[in-house]
Amino acid sequence: MKSFRKELWFDTTRRRQLINITPDVSKALAESGIQEGLLLCNAMHITASVFINDDESGLHNDYEQWLEKLAPEKPHSQYQHNGFEDNADAHLKRTIMGREVVVAVTGGKLDFGPWEQIFYGEFDGKRRKRVLVKIIGE
């Protein structure tokens, strides 16, 4: 069995941002040479998420509104965590959206259902962030 590891780096420009990382993950899979196995993709930051869904702008806006209702950014004083930092809402949003995804690899490709794409969800951005891609298989 082979193992492959790669870090993907992103410069986020907004506090909250969704980035379709499917092309980057597919490129990492091609670099690995693995044809059959499993691919793990996870956020390396506690205020960010990796998840799978449809790449549709209306859905992305729905996520923003829904997450803001569940864990509003302001007022910052509503959170005990906020003191030195003001990102308690980002920690909660990450918990809701999840840390990682696992995708089957079949024939050297991501074995997706219709419309599935991998996204990096940033909830406390405006700085350099990274995602881990780990692939095992043959």
Secondary structure, DSSP 8 states (H G I E B T S, - for coil): -EEEEEEEEEE--SSSEEEE-HHHHHHHHHHHT--SEEEEEEESSTTEEEEEE---HHHHHHHHHHHHHHS----GGG-SS-SS---HHHHHHHHHH-SEEEEEEETTEE---TT-EEEEEESS-SSEEEEEEEEEE-
